[in-house]
């Protein structure tokens, strides 16, 4: 679970960083999108490597979900009686949101692909114009609202996931505990702020077609 989680965290960070090119304008953002579709040429055809990467990420998500279900079951069997006192309430709250947050994120990923990748759920989708699809898509406030809720859920998921991932990978020295929380919080906050900026920028007119 930690291994697939680390892979997905790297993807989330890279995805957000790439999307920041939207602030450089339509030409830069569309050029970046075209670069992703042509990546791996001439070994791979147009868009082939990108879809292989998507399949690999989907496989990582499925393994992550299966591992989460297995660990949750083992945890319940190991300790059927709950703790009377739990340290670090902020981490406890984040851990309690992992299950429903994961469900929200899974549903969001499906919608996000249908909305901005295939255009199936985008009423005004134009193939090859990623910038326009992004801006026009977020101009509908219900879409932006769904996106914002999903990003907040992602923030909680990242916070607890990164913190517990450090522990799983062996970085559980008590001296490093405050730093683990700080790093987990910084990553979660960075992703949430970065991703929330896109719908907000569209709704406020900073990004426009």
N, C-alpha and C positions, 0 to 999 in steps of 0.2 A: 504494500500500500504506500509506503514511504517512497519507493522508487518511482512508481507511476505518478505519485503526487508531485515529486520533484520535477519530473518531465512536464507535467501540466502547468506547474508554476512558471517554468521557463517559457513555455508557450504563451501563457497569459501576459507575461512581461514583454516578450517579443512582439506579440500582437498589438498590445497597447502602444509600444514604441513606434511601430510602423504606422499605426493610425494617426499618430501625432503629425505626420506629414500632411494631413488635411489642412493644418494651419498654414502650410506653405502654398496652398492654392490647388486648384483643380489639376493643372498640368503635372505638378510634382506628385500628387496623390495618385493620379491615374498611371503615371509612369512607374510608380512603386508597385501598383497592382499588376501592371503588365509584366514587370520584372518577376514577380512571383509566379505568374502563369508560364513564363518562358524559362524558369529556372530548370537547370538540368539539360538544356539543349546542347548539342543535337542528339544526345543519347535518348532523351525523352521528348515526346511530341508536345505540342502546345497544351499546357494545363495538366499533363499526365503526372508529373512529379508532385504537383500541388495536390492532386487527388489522392496519390499514394500517401502523402503526408497526412491528409485528412483521415484516411482509413487507419493509419498507424495511431493517430491521436484518438480516434474512436475506439480502437482496440485497447488503448491505455485507459480510457474512461471506463470501459466495460470491466477490465481487470480491477480498476480502482473500486468500482461499485461492488463487485463480488468480494473483494478483500474486506471492504467496509462491513458488508453483511456478515461475513465469517467472524471478523473481530468483534463485532457487536454481540453476536451470539455467544462467543467464547467469554466475553466480559460478563454477560448476564449469568451464565452458568457458573463462572468462577466466584461471583459475589452477588447472590440473590438479595442480600440486605444492603440498602444504601448507606453511604457514609453519613454520620450525624453532623460532621463539620467538614466543609470543603474549603481548602485554601485558594487564594487568587480567584475571587468571584468573577473577575472579568474573563478569565480563561474558562471558568465553569459555564458561564453564559454562552460563550462562543462554542463550547463543546456541545451544549444542549441544542444549539441551532444546526449542528452538522447534518443531522438526518433530513430535516425538512428543507434546510438550505441546499443540500445536495439534490433533492427532488426538484426544487425551483430551478437550480442551475441546469439540470438535465433537460427540463422542459424548455428552458430559455435557449439552450444551445440548438435544439431542434428548430425552434422558431427563428433564431438568428440566422441559421443556414438557409431556411426557406425564405427569409426576408431579404438578406443582403448578398447571399451567395447564388442561389438558384433563381431568386426573384419570384418564386411561386406565391409568396405572401406579400408581395410588394405591388401595389396597384399601378405604379408608374415606373416600373423597372426598365432601365435601358442597358442592355448588355454592353460591356466594355467601358461604361462610364461610372466607375466606382464612386467618384466624388459626388456626382449628381444623385446617385442612388442613396448615398449616406445622408446628404442634406435633405432631399425630398422625403426620405423615409422618416427622419426625425422631426420633420415639420408637423407631423401628426402627433399631437400631445399624448394620446393614449399609448402610442408606440414608445415615445420617450419615457413615459411613466413606467411602463413595463421594464424598459431597459434599466432605469434608475433603481427600481426595486431589486432587479436581478444583480446589479452591481453591489448593492449594499449586502445582499446575501453572500455574494462572492467575497466581500471583505471579511465577513465573519468566518467564512469557510477557510480563507487563506490564513487568517490570524491563528486559529487553532491548529490548522493543518501544518503550517510551517513550524510552529512551536513544537508540536508533538513529533513532527518529522525529524527535527534535530535530535530529540530524545531517542527516537527509534534508531537513528544512525550512529548512536553512541556518544553524542555530545551532551551528556546528561550530568556533567560535573556540577554540583550545587553552586560553585563559584560563578559559573557561566549562565545560571538560570535567568538573572535579570537581563543579560545581553540577548538571550534567546527570545525573551518576550519583546525586547526593544526591536530586534531585527524582524521578528514576525509582524509586529505592529507597523513598522516602517514599510515593509513590502505590501501589506494589506492596504495601508493608507495611500501609498503611491498608486497602486492599481485602481483603487476606488476613485480617487481624485482625478486621475488621468482619464478614466473611462467615463466618469460623470460629466467631464468637461465637454464631451462631444454633443450630447443632446442639449445641454445648457447653451453651448455656443450657437447651435442651430436655432433654438427657440428665441434667443436674444438677438439674432441677426449677425453675430460675429462670423459665422460660416453661412454662406448663401450661394445660390447658383446665379 
